[in-house]
Amino acid sequence: MTLDNNFSHWMWLKLFCLTIIATLTFEHSQFDIRISEFFYNNGQWLIEKSAQPYAFIFYDGPKALLILSAIYLLTILLVKYKRLAKRPFITNHSNLNKYIVPFSIREISYLLIILIAVPSTIALLKGVTHVSCPNHLTLFGGDLPYLNLWQSMLAKTDAKCFPAAHASAGFSLYGLVFIPALYKYRYRIFETVTVLGWSMGLYKMMFGDHFFSHTLVSMLLSLTIVCALASVFFKRKTNVK
């Protein structure tokens, strides 16, 4: 079976346009406020920030796993490069094979770049947009006014809440969808990563760290980035065994 890169060649541009539309439509909307009101009752959020076991399940745990995954991929990449250089002390250790994912050097390099590029891009945007979190706003017991994106950028407050960075770490795993070796599992991977990313995003929404639009835009922007990089890394048709 062959993997035709046409599916991602221009899809990233469509996703980018969809990201802009979602930003203009949902950011600073009554829809955002209504969803946050669902988590905010009688002057209190549904859960407290850092409350356990929620913090471990939806924040510390996933964050640690993603960091370990990046370290693992980097280690495997170095091993594969050494094998490519035909170093005996690597090639003779066949027991090492069972710990190595059956991905090519290109596929592993793509995943590593995605795991770095997606959260870094979101973090950069957070520093530029200056959008407040719900729990910062007077609407939800805070002391800041509810400003739209443009007003927030002009005000240059210390707030850095848009898009959602924590959820983007989970959404960065969308990169697995575009790995040729996993192409036949792409729909299942897409569904799993979506559930993971939104679980991480909803956790932050439950104590007012993000609006719904923050997570939605983070998801769409993550998809845009992984799709754009996939069109670069996997330009040619690749055989999938």
N, C-alpha and C positions, 0 to 999 in steps of 0.2 A: 504494500500500500504506500502511496506517496502523500506527502504533506505539501499542499500547494500554498505558498506564502501569500497568494492573492487575498486570502481571508484576513490578513493583517496589514497588507500593504497600504491601504487607504482607510482601514477601519479606525486607526488611531486619530485621524483627522475628524471623523464623524463623532468619535467619543469626546474629543476636545470641544467640539461645538456643543455637544450635549452637556458637557461640564459647565460651559459658560451659560447655557440656557437655564440649567438647574440652579446656578448661582444667582442669576438675575431673578428667577422665579420664586425660589424658596427662602433665600437669605433675607432676613428682616421681613418676615411674613407672619400673618396671623396663624398660619398652619404651624410654624415653628413654636409660637407662643402656646398654642393649644396643646401641643404634644408635651411641652415642658410643664405645663400646668397639671398634666396627668401625674407627673412625678413630684409635684410640689403641693403639699396640703398643710393648712394650718401653720404656715410659717416654717415648715420643715420639708427637707427633701426625703425621698423614699428611703434612701440609705445614707449613712454618713461616709464621708470620704475616708478611705483606708480601713473601713470596717471589714473584719474578717468573718467568714472565709472568702468573701467576695473579692477582696483585693488580690488574694493569692490566685484564685481561680481565673479571674478576668483581667488581671493586670500583671502582677509579678511573675506568675507562672508562664503565660504566653510570651512575655517579654524575654524571660530567661531562655525559653525553648528556641525562640527565633535567633537569639545571640549565639546559642550553642550550635544551631543549624548552620549559621554563617561560618563559625569556626570550623565545623566539620567539613563544609564544602571547600573552604580554603585549604584545609589539610589534604583532602582528596585531590584537589587541583595540583598541589605541590607534588603529591605522590605520582600522579599521572604524568606530570612534566618530567620527573626523574626517570620514570619508566620509559618515556619517550626518548630520553637520553641514553637508554640502555645501561643503566647502572646495575650491576649484578646484585648488590645487597638488597635491591628492591624487587627485581624480577624473580629472584629465587624464592621469595617468601610467598608461596601460593596461598597460605592460610589467611593472608591479608585480604584476599579477593572477596571473601564473604562480608567484609565490612565496607566495601566500596560500592557506591551506587553505580548502576550501569549507564551512566551518562557520559557523553563525550566531553572533551575539554571545552569545546565551544558552549555546550549546554550548561556546564557548571559555571563557566565565566559569566554567562548571561544571567544565571540565577544570583550569583554574587553581586553583580552590578545592580540588579533589580532590588535586592535586599538593602542596598546602600542608597540607591538613587531615589526610590519612592519616599521613604521617611525623610531623607535630606531635603527633597523638593518641598514636601509639606511643611517641614520645619522652617524653611526659608520663607515660604508664603505667609506663615503665621507671624513672622517678624515684620512683614511688610503690611499686612492687612490691619493689624491692631484691633481686631474685632473682640468684643468682650464676651465672656462666658455668661450664661444665664444667671449663675449665682453672684455675679458682679453687679447685676442690674437692680434698679429700684423696684422693678416689677416683681422681683423674687427676693426681696429683703436686702439687696446690695445698695451701693451708693452711686452707681454710674447710670447715666441716661441710656435709653435704647436707641442706638444710632445705626444707620445703614452702613453698608460696606464703604462707600465713598466718604461718608462723614467720619467713619472710624479712621480711615487712612489719613484724612486731613487733621484729625484731632491728635493722632500719634500718641495714644495712651499706652500704658505699659501692658495692656491686655494682649494676649497672643493665643486666641482660641479658635481661629478659623484658617484653614480646614482642620479636621480632627487628626492629630498626629498619632495618638495611640492606636486608633483603628487602622491607620494607614500601614502600620507594621504588619497587621494581619492581612490586609488587602494586598500587600506586596507579594504574597504567595500566589496571586493570580499569575505570576510568571510561570508557574508549573503548567498552566493551561496551554502555553505555547511551546513547551518542550516537545520536540518531535518524538522522542522515545515514549512519551506519555500521551500521545495524541488521541489514542482510542479511549482514554479515560478522561478526556477534557471536560465533558459535561459534569461528571461526578466531582471532579476537582473544583470546577467553577462553583457548584452548589456548596461544597464543603467550605471553601474559602469565604464565600459570601456569608455563610452562617457564622464562621469564626470572626470575621471582621465586624459584623453587625453585633455580635455578642460583646465584643470589646468596646464597640461604640455605644451600645445601650447601657453598658455598665457606667460609662462616664456621664451619660445623660441622666442617670438615676440620682446623681447628686449635683447636677447642675453645671458640670464642666463643659458641656456642649449642647447645642441645639441639634435638632434632627438634620437640618441642612448641612451642618458641619461634617457629619458622618457621610451623608449622601454625596457631597462634593468630593470628599476624601476618597470614596469608593470609585467614583467616575474618573477622577484624576489619576488614581492608581492604575486603573484599567488603561487609561490613555498612555501612561508612561510605559507599562509593560508591553503594550501592543506596539508602540512606536519602536521600542528597542528590539522587539521580536522581528519586526520588518527589516531591521538592520542586520541582526545576527543570523537570521534564517532566510536570506534573500532567495536562495535557490531551493528547488524542490529537494526534499530530504527523504530518503527511504526510511520507513519505520518498520522495523521487524516485529 
